[in-house]
Each structure stands twice: as structure tokens, then as C-alpha cells.
Amino acid sequence: MYLWIKTLHVLFVMAWVASVFYLPRILVNIAEVGDVPFINGRLQLMGKRLYKFGHIMFGLAFALGLWLWFGFGISGSWLHVKLTLVALMLAYFIVCGRMLKKGVSALPSSTLLRLMNELPILLVLIIIYLVLAKPF
């Protein structure tokens, strides 16, 4: 049972992280397109669907992660650091979702959005290291 729960947890984490990586790219495209109604509307729709999908995937990954944590006694200081970084990624995802809801007029420049897009890559790299190495 443990391996099935862990497998599903990893699957849902991968799906959520994919949405965390892709949502800022949609924001970059919205910022670059400007007020072209048809294209902007399509990108907004894509972004809203992706944001909803990401929240569902996060919820499933979180529930299975809690099951692993409490049900199988996974512990260690590394886990607290990992959970803090996951919380930062969730906050980042929510900020991107709020930018999407505000629309093209409230977006920062596409250059800043491109730079923001690199943050989750660094966080995921550190999280993967913590999970694999369990350094402390």
C-alpha cells in the first residue's frame, strides 16, 4: 500500500509542478499579446483552466503526502524544510493565479515574468535533493 500511495503522490506532484511551470509562460504570452481580444481571451481561458487543474493536483498530492507523513511515520528535519519550500511554491502559484485574474493591464513586463518563471525550477531542484538525500 505504501508504494501505491507514494506513486500516486509523485504523479500528482508532477502534474502540479507542470502547472506551476506553465502558468507563468501563459502570463508571459498574455503580457506580450496585449489587448488583442481573441488571443487574449484564449490565453485567459487556458490560464484559468490550468490554474484550476493545478489546484486539484495540489490537493490530491497534499492529501496523499499527509497520508504518507502520518500513516507511515515519515519524518526528519529535511521534511520540514521541504514542506516550507512547497508552501513557497504554492504561494508563488497563487500569486500567478491572482495576476491572471487581474488581466493584462495589471501584469508586470514580460521580462520580469520570464525571470519569475525561473524561481520554481530552483525550488523544485532543492526539494528533489532533500527528498533523495535526506541530508538532515
C-alpha positions as CSV (number, residue, x, y, z in Angstrom):
1,M,0.0,0.0,0.0
2,Y,2.9,2.4,0.8
3,L,4.3,2.2,-2.7
4,W,1.0,2.8,-4.3
5,I,0.3,5.9,-2.2
6,K,3.8,7.2,-2.8
7,T,3.5,6.5,-6.6
8,L,0.2,8.5,-6.7
9,H,1.7,11.3,-4.6
10,V,4.6,11.6,-7.0
11,L,2.3,11.6,-10.0
12,F,0.1,14.3,-8.6
13,V,3.1,16.4,-7.6
14,M,4.5,16.1,-11.1
15,A,1.1,17.3,-12.6
16,W,1.0,20.2,-10.1
17,V,4.6,21.2,-10.8
18,A,3.9,21.2,-14.5
19,S,1.1,23.7,-13.9
20,V,3.4,25.8,-11.7
21,F,5.9,25.9,-14.6
22,Y,3.4,26.6,-17.4
23,L,1.1,29.2,-15.8
24,P,3.9,31.9,-15.8
25,R,4.5,31.1,-19.5
26,I,0.8,31.8,-20.2
27,L,1.2,35.1,-18.3
28,V,4.2,36.0,-20.5
29,N,2.2,35.4,-23.6
30,I,-0.7,37.5,-22.2
31,A,1.7,40.3,-21.5
32,E,3.2,40.2,-24.9
33,V,-0.1,39.9,-26.8
34,G,-1.6,42.9,-25.1
35,D,-5.2,43.7,-25.8
36,V,-5.8,41.5,-28.9
37,P,-9.3,40.3,-27.8
38,F,-9.4,36.8,-29.4
39,I,-5.9,35.7,-28.5
40,N,-6.0,37.3,-25.0
41,G,-9.4,35.6,-24.3
42,R,-8.0,32.2,-25.4
43,L,-4.9,32.6,-23.2
44,Q,-7.0,33.7,-20.3
45,L,-9.2,30.6,-20.7
46,M,-6.2,28.4,-20.9
47,G,-4.7,30.0,-17.8
48,K,-7.9,29.7,-15.8
49,R,-8.3,26.0,-16.7
50,L,-4.6,25.3,-15.9
51,Y,-4.9,27.2,-12.5
52,K,-8.0,25.1,-11.6
53,F,-6.2,21.9,-12.7
54,G,-3.1,22.9,-10.6
55,H,-5.2,23.4,-7.5
56,I,-6.8,20.0,-7.9
57,M,-3.5,18.3,-8.4
58,F,-2.0,20.1,-5.4
59,G,-4.9,19.0,-3.3
60,L,-4.5,15.4,-4.2
61,A,-0.7,15.5,-3.8
62,F,-1.2,17.2,-0.4
63,A,-3.7,14.6,0.8
64,L,-1.5,11.7,-0.2
65,G,1.5,13.4,1.3
66,L,-0.3,13.8,4.6
67,W,-1.2,10.1,4.4
68,L,2.4,9.2,3.9
69,W,3.6,11.5,6.7
70,F,1.1,10.5,9.4
71,G,0.2,7.0,8.2
72,F,3.7,5.7,7.6
73,G,5.7,7.9,10.0
74,I,7.9,9.7,7.6
75,S,9.9,12.3,9.5
76,G,13.1,14.2,9.7
77,S,14.3,17.8,9.7
78,W,14.6,17.6,5.9
79,L,10.9,17.2,5.7
80,H,10.2,20.5,7.4
81,V,12.5,22.3,5.0
82,K,10.8,20.5,2.1
83,L,7.3,21.5,3.3
84,T,8.4,25.1,3.7
85,L,9.7,25.1,0.1
86,V,6.4,23.5,-1.1
87,A,4.5,26.3,0.8
88,L,6.6,28.9,-1.0
89,M,5.8,27.2,-4.4
90,L,2.1,27.2,-3.5
91,A,2.3,30.9,-2.6
92,Y,4.0,31.6,-6.0
93,F,1.3,29.6,-7.8
94,I,-1.4,31.6,-6.1
95,V,0.3,34.9,-6.9
96,C,0.5,33.9,-10.6
97,G,-3.2,32.9,-10.4
98,R,-4.1,36.3,-9.0
99,M,-2.1,38.1,-11.7
100,L,-4.1,36.0,-14.3
101,K,-7.4,37.1,-12.7
102,K,-6.4,40.8,-12.8
103,G,-5.7,40.7,-16.5
104,V,-3.3,42.2,-19.0
105,S,-3.4,45.7,-17.6
106,A,-2.1,44.6,-14.2
107,L,0.7,42.3,-15.4
108,P,4.4,43.2,-15.0
109,S,6.6,43.2,-18.0
110,S,7.2,40.0,-19.9
111,T,10.9,40.2,-19.0
112,L,10.0,40.2,-15.3
113,L,7.6,37.4,-15.8
114,R,10.3,35.4,-17.6
115,L,12.6,35.9,-14.6
116,M,9.8,34.9,-12.2
117,N,9.4,31.7,-14.2
118,E,12.8,30.5,-13.1
119,L,12.1,30.6,-9.4
120,P,10.1,27.3,-9.2
121,I,12.9,25.5,-11.0
122,L,15.3,26.3,-8.2
123,L,12.7,25.4,-5.6
124,V,12.0,22.0,-7.3
125,L,15.7,21.3,-7.5
126,I,16.2,21.8,-3.8
127,I,13.1,19.8,-3.0
128,I,14.2,16.9,-5.1
129,Y,17.6,16.9,-3.4
130,L,16.0,17.0,0.0
131,V,13.7,14.0,-0.8
132,L,16.5,11.9,-2.3
133,A,19.4,12.7,0.0
134,K,17.5,13.4,3.3
135,P,20.6,15.3,4.4
136,F,19.5,16.0,8.0
